[in-house]
Amino acid sequence: MIIDCHGHYTTEPQKLHDFRKAQVAGIKDPSQKPSRAALKISDDEIRSSVEGAQLKLQRERGTSLTIFSPRASGMAHHIGDAGLSLEWSQISNELVHRVCTLYPKNFIGVCQLPQSPGVDPKSCISELERCINEYGFVGCNLNPDPSGGAWNSPPMTDKWWYPLYEKMAELDVPAMIHVSASCNPAFHTTGAHYINGDTTAFMQFITGDLFKDFPTLKFIIPHGGGAVPYHWGRYRGLAQDMKKPPLEEFLLKNVYFDTCVYHLPGIELLTKVIPADNILFASEMVGAVKGIDPRTGHHYDDTKRYIDQITSLSAADKQKIFEGNARKVYSRLKGKI
């Protein structure tokens, strides 16, 4: 089995986008605020949205199951207040749940959290519990920067986040660290802000002692870990200067990386620097990079092809990356697949 740990519902029916546009317009003009009950999307519309996209690519590329969550850039936690974020998160999670219900062998859910700038993360607990306990989701996406580029939240190691971490530990669910849309024109959303978020979170983990307090907590840093593997010597050296244990002991029992890296040399570097035990297969297909690489004739996000080509990985290591590590990190997969 090949488990893709990083999939987003990026092919949502147009009705959802129309609802969101009206919802945002309603911030300034309450008369435009849409009725949640008026959003009616049929099962056939959901089927149509994935049959020619995610499902087609699963079949063509030989992947089995996608861990699926709402569109990351669409979370837009910086828009509106906590109430708006909650409504939008509930709607987005319910739609993902419907996809997973229609295609239980192909998708399993991960939830969007109703974060909002400056709002206590414990406000997210009820939606996390709902999605895990009622919908059978197996994890969540956690935005370290709900402001969308201002970075005015406390570091992820700050006790401000602890109520949410306590619930994650209780439920035994991991979080994928994933920023959303950038509202700062200096940072392109998918080319800069995403990678900045990944890298920043890892550095925050180095400077704190989060995993002393939460030894079972697990995080996945997507997009190959941002700049981390490329600058592994820098981070090892910084940790050493701070009198921290070696990174393998200090962080790699709790922090994992995915394979959303869109060229072979990048995947080769990732697998050379990061232990195979800490890498989860992912593609983020139908995501940030949808085109075909003219140098290879294949889609950039067909990441399975890159891993297949790496001769330095043993068959056992590839099994860990393709399946075993996802089962280990997303422990609630047990019994569901």
C-alpha positions in Angstrom: 0.0 0.0 0.0 1.1 3.5 -0.7 -0.3 6.2 1.6 -0.1 9.8 0.5 -0.1 11.9 3.7 -0.6 15.3 2.1 -3.7 15.8 0.0 -6.0 18.8 -0.1 -9.5 19.2 -1.5 -8.5 21.7 -4.2 -11.1 20.7 -6.7 -14.1 21.8 -4.6 -17.4 22.5 -6.4 -17.9 26.1 -7.5 -20.8 26.5 -5.1 -18.3 26.3 -2.2 -16.3 29.2 -3.7 -19.4 31.2 -4.3 -20.4 30.7 -0.6 -17.0 31.7 0.7 -17.0 34.9 -1.5 -20.4 35.9 -0.1 -19.3 35.0 3.5 -16.3 37.3 3.2 -18.4 40.0 1.6 -20.7 39.7 4.6 -17.9 40.9 7.0 -18.4 44.5 5.7 -22.0 44.1 4.5 -24.1 41.8 6.8 -26.9 41.8 4.2 -24.6 39.7 1.9 -23.8 37.1 4.5 -25.0 33.7 3.1 -27.2 31.2 4.9 -25.3 28.1 5.8 -28.4 26.1 5.0 -28.5 27.5 1.5 -25.2 25.8 0.6 -26.4 22.6 -1.1 -23.8 20.4 -2.8 -25.0 17.0 -4.1 -23.1 13.8 -3.9 -22.9 13.8 -7.7 -21.2 17.2 -7.6 -18.6 15.8 -5.1 -18.0 12.8 -7.3 -17.5 14.9 -10.3 -15.0 17.1 -8.5 -12.6 14.2 -7.7 -13.3 11.5 -10.4 -11.3 13.3 -13.0 -8.6 14.7 -10.6 -7.5 13.0 -7.4 -9.0 9.6 -8.1 -7.7 9.6 -11.7 -4.2 10.5 -10.5 -4.3 7.9 -7.8 -5.0 5.2 -10.4 -2.4 6.5 -12.8 0.4 6.9 -10.3 -0.2 3.8 -8.2 -1.0 5.3 -4.9 -3.6 3.8 -2.6 -4.9 6.2 0.0 -4.7 10.0 0.4 -4.9 11.6 3.8 -7.2 14.4 2.8 -7.9 17.9 4.2 -9.4 21.2 3.1 -7.5 23.5 0.7 -4.7 24.9 2.8 -4.6 28.4 1.2 -8.4 28.5 1.6 -8.2 28.2 5.4 -7.4 32.0 5.4 -7.4 32.3 9.2 -6.6 36.0 8.9 -10.0 36.8 7.4 -12.8 37.7 9.7 -13.1 36.7 13.4 -13.1 33.5 15.3 -16.8 33.0 14.6 -16.3 33.2 10.9 -13.3 30.9 11.1 -15.4 28.3 13.0 -18.2 28.4 10.5 -15.9 28.1 7.5 -13.8 25.3 9.1 -16.9 23.3 10.0 -18.2 23.6 6.4 -14.8 22.7 4.9 -14.4 19.7 7.2 -17.9 18.5 6.6 -17.2 18.5 2.8 -14.0 16.6 3.2 -15.9 14.1 5.4 -18.4 13.6 2.6 -15.6 12.9 0.1 -14.2 10.3 2.5 -17.6 8.7 3.0 -18.2 8.4 -0.7 -14.7 7.0 -1.2 -13.6 5.3 2.0 -10.9 3.2 0.3 -9.3 6.3 -1.3 -9.5 9.1 1.3 -9.3 9.6 5.0 -9.8 12.9 6.6 -7.6 15.5 8.4 -9.3 18.6 9.7 -8.9 22.3 9.3 -8.8 24.1 12.7 -10.8 27.3 13.3 -7.8 29.4 14.2 -7.9 33.1 14.3 -5.2 35.7 15.0 -4.7 36.3 18.7 -7.4 33.8 19.7 -6.5 31.1 22.3 -5.8 27.8 20.5 -8.1 26.0 23.0 -10.9 27.4 20.9 -10.0 24.8 18.3 -10.5 21.8 20.6 -14.2 21.3 20.1 -13.9 21.1 16.3 -10.9 18.8 16.6 -12.8 16.5 18.8 -15.8 16.6 16.5 -13.8 15.6 13.5 -11.8 12.9 15.3 -14.7 11.4 17.2 -17.6 11.8 14.9 -16.0 11.8 11.4 -13.2 9.4 12.1 -10.5 11.9 11.0 -6.9 10.9 11.9 -5.2 14.3 12.4 -5.3 18.0 11.9 -3.5 20.8 10.1 -2.0 23.4 12.4 -1.2 26.9 11.2 1.7 28.4 13.1 0.9 31.9 11.7 -2.9 32.5 11.6 -2.1 36.2 10.7 -1.2 35.2 7.2 2.3 36.7 7.2 2.6 39.0 10.2 3.9 36.2 12.5 2.5 37.7 15.6 1.5 34.5 17.4 3.8 33.0 20.1 6.3 30.4 18.9 4.9 26.9 18.7 6.8 25.9 21.8 5.1 28.6 23.9 2.6 27.4 26.6 0.0 29.5 24.8 -0.4 26.4 22.5 -0.5 23.8 25.3 -4.2 23.3 25.7 -4.4 22.2 22.0 -1.4 20.0 22.4 -2.9 18.4 25.5 -6.0 17.5 23.5 -3.9 16.2 20.5 -1.9 14.0 22.9 -5.1 12.7 24.5 -6.6 11.9 21.2 -3.3 10.6 19.9 -3.4 12.6 16.7 -0.6 14.3 14.8 -0.6 17.8 13.2 0.7 18.7 9.9 2.2 22.2 10.2 0.7 24.2 7.4 0.4 27.9 7.0 -2.4 29.3 4.8 -2.7 32.1 2.3 -0.3 35.0 2.7 -1.7 38.5 3.0 1.8 40.0 2.8 2.7 40.8 -0.8 6.4 40.2 0.0 5.7 36.5 0.5 4.2 34.5 -2.3 1.8 32.0 -0.7 3.0 28.7 -2.1 6.5 29.7 -3.2 7.6 31.6 -0.1 5.1 31.6 2.7 4.7 27.9 2.8 8.4 27.2 2.8 9.0 29.9 5.4 6.4 28.4 7.7 8.0 24.9 7.5 11.4 26.3 8.2 10.3 28.6 11.0 8.4 25.9 12.8 11.5 23.6 12.8 13.7 26.4 14.2 11.1 27.1 16.9 11.3 23.4 17.9 15.0 23.7 18.3 14.8 26.8 20.6 12.3 25.2 22.9 11.8 22.1 24.9 8.3 21.2 23.8 8.8 17.5 23.7 9.9 17.2 27.3 6.4 18.2 28.1 4.7 16.3 25.3 6.9 13.2 24.6 4.2 11.6 22.4 3.3 14.6 20.3 3.9 14.3 16.6 4.3 16.9 13.8 4.7 16.5 10.1 6.6 19.3 8.4 5.5 19.3 4.8 7.1 20.3 1.5 10.2 18.3 2.4 10.8 20.3 5.5 11.2 23.6 3.7 14.8 24.7 3.9 15.6 22.3 6.8 17.3 19.4 5.0 19.3 21.7 2.7 20.7 23.5 5.8 20.9 20.5 8.1 24.4 21.4 9.2 23.3 24.9 10.1 20.5 23.6 12.4 22.8 20.9 13.9 25.3 23.7 14.6 22.7 26.1 16.1 21.4 23.3 18.3 24.9 22.5 19.4 25.6 26.2 20.3 22.4 26.2 22.3 23.7 23.2 24.3 20.8 21.0 22.9 21.2 17.3 22.3 21.9 16.1 18.8 18.9 16.7 16.6 18.3 13.0 16.0 17.7 12.6 19.8 16.2 16.0 20.4 13.5 16.3 17.7 13.3 13.3 15.4 11.2 11.2 17.8 8.5 13.7 17.3 9.1 15.6 14.0 8.6 14.1 10.5 9.0 15.3 6.9 7.0 14.6 3.8 8.1 14.2 0.2 6.4 17.1 -1.4 9.6 18.0 -3.2 9.2 18.4 -7.0 12.5 17.2 -8.5 14.7 14.2 -8.1 17.8 15.9 -6.7 15.7 17.4 -3.9 14.2 14.0 -3.0 17.7 12.5 -3.1 19.0 15.2 -0.7 16.0 14.7 1.6 16.6 10.9 1.8 20.3 11.3 2.3 20.0 13.8 5.2 16.8 12.8 7.0 16.5 9.2 8.3 14.1 7.0 6.4 12.2 6.5 9.7 11.2 10.2 9.6 10.0 10.6 6.0 6.4 10.1 4.9 5.3 9.8 1.3 3.3 12.7 0.0 2.6 14.5 -3.3 0.1 17.4 -2.6 -1.2 16.5 -6.0 -3.6 18.9 -7.7 -1.9 21.4 -5.4 0.7 24.1 -5.7 2.5 22.8 -8.8 0.1 21.2 -11.3 2.2 21.4 -14.5 4.4 18.9 -16.4 8.2 19.2 -16.1 9.5 19.6 -19.7 12.8 18.0 -18.7 11.1 14.7 -17.7 7.7 14.8 -19.4 6.0 14.0 -16.1 4.1 16.0 -13.6 6.3 17.8 -11.0 4.0 16.4 -8.2 4.3 12.8 -9.3 6.7 12.2 -6.4 6.4 8.4 -6.3 8.6 8.4 -9.5 11.4 10.1 -7.7 11.5 7.7 -4.8 11.3 4.7 -7.1 14.5 6.0 -8.8 16.6 6.3 -5.6 18.8 3.2 -5.6 20.4 4.1 -2.2 17.1 3.4 -0.5 16.6 -0.2 0.5 13.2 -2.0 -0.1 12.6 -1.8 3.6 13.3 2.0 3.7 10.9 2.5 0.8 8.2 0.5 2.6 8.6 2.8 5.6 8.3 5.9 3.4 5.4 4.7 1.3 3.4 3.1 4.2 4.9 2.2 7.5 5.7 5.7 8.7 2.3 7.0 8.0 0.8 4.1 10.0 3.1 5.0 12.8 2.5 8.7 12.9 -1.2 8.6 12.1 -1.9 5.9 14.7 -5.7 6.2 14.1 -5.3 4.6 10.7 -5.2 1.3 12.5 -8.4 -0.6 11.8 -9.5 1.9 9.1 -7.5 0.7 6.2 
